[in-house]
Amino acid sequence: MADKEATVYIVDFGKSMGERRHGREVTDLEWAMQYVWDRITGTVATGRKMALLGVIGFRTDDTSNELEDDPDYSHISVLSGIKQFLMPDIRELSDRIKPSKTNKGDAISALVLAIQMIITQCKKLKYKRRIVLVTNGEGPMNPDNLSEITKKIKEDDIELIILGPDFDDPEYGVKEEDKDPRKAENEALLRSLAEDCDGAYGTLEQAVAELEIPRVKSTRIMATFKGHLQLGNPAEYDTAVRIPVERYYRTYVAKAPSASQFALSTESASRQGKGELSAAAAGTQESPIDGSSLTGVRNIRTYQITDDTAPGGKRDVERDELAKGYEYGRTAVYISETDQNITILETYAAIELLGFIQSETYDRYMHMSTTNIIIAQRANDKASLALSSFIHALFELECYAVARMVLKENKAPVIVLLAPSIEPDYECLLEAQLPFAEDVRTYRFPPLDRVITVSGKVVTQHRNLPNDDLLDAMDKYVQSMELADTDENGDSESLPIDDSFSPVLHRIDAAVRHRAIHPRDPAPPPAPILTKFSHPPQELVKKSKKHLDKLIAVSDVKKVPPKTKGRKRTREAEKPLSGLDVDALLHQEKRTKISPNNAIPEFKQTLSQAENIEIVKEAVQQMSTIIQNQVKHSLGDANYDRVTEGLGVMREELIAYEEPAVYNDFLKQLKNKLLKEELGGDRRELWWLIRKNKLGLIDQQQSERSEVTEEEAKEFMSAK
């Protein structure tokens, strides 16, 4: 169970906090709230009910606290008592974060109120108590009774954090020039208070800069298995080895938060039906962003069977009336519960050793899971000694153990690898899942360093093989891009694992927390630390440029020309095997008119000679007229095959020429005339043939230049 927490944030709302200083684009209050909001949303994102928050504002226009009758506690407002914060609380607090019109209000008195709030909430229970004070230090402060405040903070084990804009911090390298004397005096007072309470004091610049560093979530370790590591069957043999052990995660995949499905609530939908457009659907500036107009989507699953006597030919059945079926090829195989119980393998929870292999014979790519650690049962010295002996035996013999593991009774067994790990402070077995024979897929690829001909001859010099110059150039380029930093002792580290974070996980988390505070603003760009390893360092790029240029020259790399519209028109026309230009020999001019008797070949020839889009459209227009005449003068279905063949050629050619709109416009006109019987009577059978031959609209899946979606193309093919 996670520890209980109670944190109170004290924020300075004074008039001076609304000023922009030292060339910053944000006010002191907006700058301070970047840190406060980050901490609040980080706590809310955990979803823990016992992670409690409270907010106090001082130097506010009004007064709202338990001691408001005392003049020393004027202009101090408790914006939120200590409680679990949720999204409505964030929305409410966000609306109240504004600079006041006064500079009256004592930060020390606000600190006393925060201490009282924590004592009232936590009493003598075990809590992590924390107070965060954010101020620019320009307001009046009463240092009386400061020693008693310090004593109370230490007695109740409250962590005190004090931050402020432009606070002097020699360690971080921040010093404000021409500082106001009152601010300098207040800074000294706050620094001494934080040091006497064993708290933290710093400049806001450092706190905001560190917000870009993702916070790594610390998880509470829990055993995923408690049982025995055994060699032999202890039920049959007294000599069997049985060691009580526990299993814990060593590495585990951290997943980004998944999306949720929402729909308009019933109340919002009814307002929308009455003509009042829902603000959530309209997305206007007046839209409620608190989620009150939305409701979660609940999925309901129903089961139906074919029943000719039921309305619609389908009848609903309950899940309990169904039996399980398994797909075998394209056949559903029914297995009754009785037979299914026979197929279940009876297993018992244990880790049973099957054998041992030499460590050098194991390939790391055989891992099929994240790794876990296996340690001896806690507070069991006998088990610790036995497991330590087994670990050292594996280490000395340079062996790994192969075991059969069942985590729970009647669960499917898995085969795992157990490797010894000996550290100065602990010993354990590292465990990873191994594949079964069915999990291994073997593929054979030709060798990369030689070519084997059909006759079996081995060729080492070939156009598909790199030569020595190319290999040498590539080797030097790879070495020049070595990611290594040499420190003062001459040691180098390629990629420090502590400085690398999951871009997807932390980027989504940051975007969600930002949108919680700023629902209408776009998500900010990712932090540089997340994209640090997405690009090579500039120093390495400059260092390796000469090697890259040589590699490009040796490998004869050429730039691929950009993709142009109508790429087929730029392609050279196919020449006969003789290599002769038949059109030039016969002195034929470029075709401008397509004959109905030889429409398809002449249509292709016209397109191959087209120099601009106008010629293509003219050819399509002629072909459209020919096809419509064929339909109109067809005796029954005599010309239907010729029509479908012509449509197919038009469709293929215009997809290749990246002009899908021309074909789509013609097909829409053709369908309209067919259904209105304007082409020689009832021609619905021809439309059925067009649907059968899949000669419908060209959608975006078939041509990226099409404006017709796949759903629109399917709807168009209906006979309506």
Secondary structure as GFF3:
##gff-version 3
##sequence-region A 1 720
A	DSSP	beta_strand	5	12	.	.	.	ID=ss1
A	DSSP	three_ten_helix	15	18	.	.	.	ID=ss2
A	DSSP	alpha_helix	28	46	.	.	.	ID=ss3
A	DSSP	beta_strand	51	58	.	.	.	ID=ss4
A	DSSP	three_ten_helix	71	73	.	.	.	ID=ss5
A	DSSP	beta_strand	76	84	.	.	.	ID=ss6
A	DSSP	alpha_helix	87	96	.	.	.	ID=ss7
A	DSSP	alpha_helix	107	122	.	.	.	ID=ss8
A	DSSP	beta_strand	128	134	.	.	.	ID=ss9
A	DSSP	alpha_helix	146	155	.	.	.	ID=ss10
A	DSSP	beta_strand	158	164	.	.	.	ID=ss11
A	DSSP	alpha_helix	181	196	.	.	.	ID=ss12
A	DSSP	beta_strand	200	203	.	.	.	ID=ss13
A	DSSP	alpha_helix	204	209	.	.	.	ID=ss14
A	DSSP	three_ten_helix	210	212	.	.	.	ID=ss15
A	DSSP	beta_strand	225	231	.	.	.	ID=ss16
A	DSSP	beta_strand	241	249	.	.	.	ID=ss17
A	DSSP	beta_strand	262	264	.	.	.	ID=ss18
A	DSSP	alpha_helix	266	273	.	.	.	ID=ss19
A	DSSP	alpha_helix	279	282	.	.	.	ID=ss20
A	DSSP	beta_strand	294	296	.	.	.	ID=ss21
A	DSSP	beta_strand	303	306	.	.	.	ID=ss22
A	DSSP	three_ten_helix	311	313	.	.	.	ID=ss23
A	DSSP	beta_strand	314	317	.	.	.	ID=ss24
A	DSSP	three_ten_helix	319	321	.	.	.	ID=ss25
A	DSSP	beta_strand	325	328	.	.	.	ID=ss26
A	DSSP	beta_strand	331	334	.	.	.	ID=ss27
A	DSSP	alpha_helix	337	343	.	.	.	ID=ss28
A	DSSP	beta_strand	350	358	.	.	.	ID=ss29
A	DSSP	three_ten_helix	359	361	.	.	.	ID=ss30
A	DSSP	three_ten_helix	364	366	.	.	.	ID=ss31
A	DSSP	beta_strand	372	376	.	.	.	ID=ss32
A	DSSP	alpha_helix	381	397	.	.	.	ID=ss33
A	DSSP	beta_strand	399	406	.	.	.	ID=ss34
A	DSSP	beta_strand	414	422	.	.	.	ID=ss35
A	DSSP	beta_strand	427	433	.	.	.	ID=ss36
A	DSSP	three_ten_helix	437	439	.	.	.	ID=ss37
A	DSSP	beta_strand	451	452	.	.	.	ID=ss38
A	DSSP	beta_strand	458	459	.	.	.	ID=ss39
A	DSSP	alpha_helix	468	480	.	.	.	ID=ss40
A	DSSP	beta_strand	485	486	.	.	.	ID=ss41
A	DSSP	beta_strand	492	493	.	.	.	ID=ss42
A	DSSP	three_ten_helix	497	499	.	.	.	ID=ss43
A	DSSP	alpha_helix	503	517	.	.	.	ID=ss44
A	DSSP	three_ten_helix	532	534	.	.	.	ID=ss45
A	DSSP	alpha_helix	538	555	.	.	.	ID=ss46
A	DSSP	three_ten_helix	567	570	.	.	.	ID=ss47
A	DSSP	alpha_helix	582	585	.	.	.	ID=ss48
A	DSSP	three_ten_helix	596	598	.	.	.	ID=ss49
A	DSSP	alpha_helix	599	608	.	.	.	ID=ss50
A	DSSP	alpha_helix	613	632	.	.	.	ID=ss51
A	DSSP	alpha_helix	640	656	.	.	.	ID=ss52
A	DSSP	alpha_helix	660	675	.	.	.	ID=ss53
A	DSSP	alpha_helix	684	692	.	.	.	ID=ss54
A	DSSP	alpha_helix	710	716	.	.	.	ID=ss55
###
